């Protein structure tokens, strides 16, 4: 049990550094070959930060642990909204631009509803995955179209923090080393996390879906939480809401979409009754919290955090 817990945290660390290496190497390579920083930020960086969830789910599904995979995605989406935004709002109230509420928010909430609808028949199958991936490409195409219609300086300002580790002057071998080393780290870390999470669940008699909703989801969200808290402390938290929405969209369309094409995901009936509605509830809560004065106040952040830890307690209560 102690060894499995240690391997879980070792896997989490390897996963984190693997994602960092992949993003740094890929971003540096892309900039070297003349790909605009805006495009790099919206593709390489965005997809790179979703790779931990993707690979954790990949190994979970092919270990015949669909409940762990779906629990990870649902739990990550909940953690992104409640834990990350709630914690950041306590440090500094979060500004939410009207554009985010009018454009990004409906897209995110619509994708969450699509996720739930696809799961209602008990299986997220190949056809569901194809719909998600096609929607991802459609949103990506719209995003690229927008970059040509938007002031480049403004777009660069939005992604410059995500590209600060990119180094076009790094040697070619070093860049490829970061990319392949990052990919290897991601694969190894994800494998360790899934194996140890399943072992811990079996030893404690906890359903693997609950482990996915709690320990695994929190683990894959910790790097984003740390980065968001640092941004909030630097008074640069105005983009946190948009980043969380983008992460939730990618978790569903990219991670669930691609994996369900390769291997249909079985949905636990309990998740349909409880976890999916809770996820939709947290996502829906963002609108009333931000609609009046376009910010998430410390009171709103406290509400999100109290609700989040209440949900975590509810999940673990039967096993305490």
N, C-alpha and C positions, 0 to 999 in steps of 0.2 A: 504493500500500500504506500509506504514512504517512498520507495523507489519509483512507483508510478507517478506520484505527485511531483517528485523531482524531475522526472522525464517530461512531464507536462510543462513545467516552467522552463526547462531547457529548450524544449520544442518551441515555446512561445518566443524566447529570446532569439533563437535561430531564425524563426519566421520573421521577426521584426527586422533583424539585420539583413536578411535575404531580400526583403521588400525594399529596404533603403538602398542596398547595393544595386538591385535591378533598376530602380528609378534613376539613380545617379548615373549609372553606366549608359542606360538607354537614352536619357535626356542629353547627356554629353555627346553621344554618337549622333543623335538627331540634329543637334545644333551644329556639329561639325560639318554635316552634309547639307546645311543650308535650310533645314526645315524651320519655319518661323516659330519663335518661342511660344506664341499663342497656341499654335497647333500642338506643340509638344506638351504644353500644360494641360490642354483639354483631352489629349489622347494618352500619351505615354504615362504621364503622372497619374491621371485619373484611373486608368486601367491597372497601373502598377499597384496603386493603393488598394485595389479590390482583389489582387492576387492571393493574399492570405485566405480570405473567405473562400475564393474559388478552389484553391488546392486542398484546404481542410475539407470542403464538401466533396471534392473529387475522391479523396481517399475514403471518406465516410461512406459514400454511395457504393463504391466498389468493394467495401468491406461489408456490404449489405446492411448499412446503418443509415437508412433514409431519414429516420426520425432525428438522428443526430445532425444530419445535414440541414434539414428544414428548421430544426430548433436553432441552429447556429444563425441562419439567415433572419428568422423572425426575431431572435434575441438581439442580433446585431442592429437591426432596424429600430427596435425599441431602445437599445442602449444609445444609439446615435441621437435620437430625439430627446429622451428623458435624462440619461446620465450626462452626455456631453453638453447639450445645450443648457440643461439645468445647472451643471457645475460652472459653466462659463458665465451664465447669467448671475450667479452668486458673486463671482469675481468682479464682473462689470456688466451692467445691463446691456443686452444685445440689440443693436440696431437692425431693423428689418426694412429694407427698401420696399416701396409700393410695387416695384417691378417684380420682386421675388414673390410677393403674395398674389400678384395677378398672373404670373407666368409659370415660375418654377413650382410653386406650391400645388396648383391644380395638376401639373404633370406628375409630381410625386404621389399625390393622393390617388390619382387615377391609376398609376402603376400598382399601388398597394391594393386597390380594389380589384384590379386585374389578377394579381397574385392570389387573392382570396377566391375569386370566381373560378380560376383554373384549378384550385384545390378542392372545390366543393364536391366533385365526383369521387374523391378519394385518391386520385392519381394525377400528378402533373406529368403529362405524357409528352411524346415527341411533337404532336401538333401544337400543344401549349408552348413548348419551348421554341418552336419555329415562329409563332406569333410574337413571343417576347424578343427574340433576336431580330426579327424584321422591324419591330418597333424601335429597338435600340439603334439600328442602322438609320431609320427614319429620323429619329431625334438627333443622331450624330450629323446627318446631312443638313438638318435645319440649323444645327449649331455652327457648322462650318459656313453656311450661307450667312448667318448672322455676323460672323467674324469679318466678312467683307463689307458689311453694312455698318459696322460699329467702329468708332474711333480706335485705332490701333493702340494708341498710348493708354487709353482707358482699359483695354483688354489686358495689356501687358502689366498694368498695375495690379490687376486681379490675380494674375498667375505668377508674378515675380517671386513671391514668397515660396511657392512650390518649386521654383526652378533655381533657388539659391545654391543648391548643391551641385548643379550641372557645371561641368568644367570642360569647355571645348578645347582647352590647351593640354588636357591629359593625353598621354600617348595612346595610340590605337589599341595596343595590346592590353593596356590597363583598362580601357573602356570595355573591351570584350570580356576581360577578366571579371569586371564588376557585373556585367550582364549575366554571364554563365555561372559565376559564383553565386549571384543573387538567386538565380533560378534553382540552383542546387540546394541553397539554403532554404528556400521556400518549400521545396519538395521534402527535404529532410525534416524541417520543422513541423510541417503539416502532418507528415506521417507519424512523428513522435507524439504530437498532440492528440491525434485521433486514437492511436493505439492505447495511450495512457488514459485518455478519457473513458474509453470503453472498459478498460480494466478497473478503473476507479468506480465506475457505475456498477459493474458486476460485483465488486467486493462490498460495496455499500448497499446493494439492492436498490439502487436508484435507476429509474428508466433513463435510457441514453438520450431520449428527447429532452428530458429535464436538464441533463448535463450540457446538452447543446444550447439550451436556452439560457443557462447561467454561466458556468465556468468557461466553456468554449467561446460563447458570444462575448463575454466580458474580456477574455484574453485577446481576441482579435480586435476589440474596440479600444484597448488600452493605448496603443500608439497614437490613435486619432485623438483620444482624450487628452493625452499629454501635450500634443501639438496645439490643440485648441485652447488648453489652459494657458500655455505660453503666449499664444496670440492675444488672449483676453488680458493677460497681465501687461502686455505691451500696448493696450488700447487699440488693438487691430482686430477686434472681434466682429466687425460688421459683416464679414464674409462667412462667418461660421454657420449661419442658418442655411445659406445657399450650398455650402460644402456638404452639410449633413443631408440635405435633400438630394444632392447629386449622388452621394454615397448610397443612399437607400435605393435610388433608381437603378444604379449599377448592380447592387446586390441582387436585385430581382431579375432585371433584363439580361445582364451579362452572366452572372453566376448561375442562377437557377435556369435561365434560358439555355445556356450551352450544355449544362450537365443533364438536364431533362431530355435534350435531344439524343444524347448518348445513352442515357439510362433513365427510364421513367422513375419518378420519385413517389413512393407511397406516402400518403398523408394519414397521420394518426387522427382518428375521430375526435379525440380529446383536444387536439390543436385547433380543429375547426370550431369547436364549441367555446374554447377559452383563449388560446394564444393569438389566433388571427384577429378576433374582435378586439383584444387588448392592443395589438399592434395598430389597428385602424383607429382605436380610441386615442392613443398617444399622438398619432399623426394628425388626427382631427382636432386635438386639443391645441395644436399650434395656432390655428386660425383665430379662435377667440382670444388667446393670450397676446396676439400681436396686432389685432385688427384696429384697436382703438387709437393707439399712439405709435404704432410701427416699432415696437420694441418688446423684448422679453425682460420684464423687470426682475428684481431680486425676489419679489413675492412669487412671480410666475416661475422662476427657477426653483424656488423652494417647493412649490406645488409639484413640479415635474420630478424632483428628486424624492420627495416623500412618497409620491405615487409609484415611482420606480422601485424603491426599496420595499414598499409594501407588496408589490407584485413579486419581487424576488423571495420575500418571506413566505408569501402564499404558496409559491412553487416548492419551497424546501420544507414547509411545515410538516407535511406527512412523513418526512424522513428524519425529523429531529427527535 
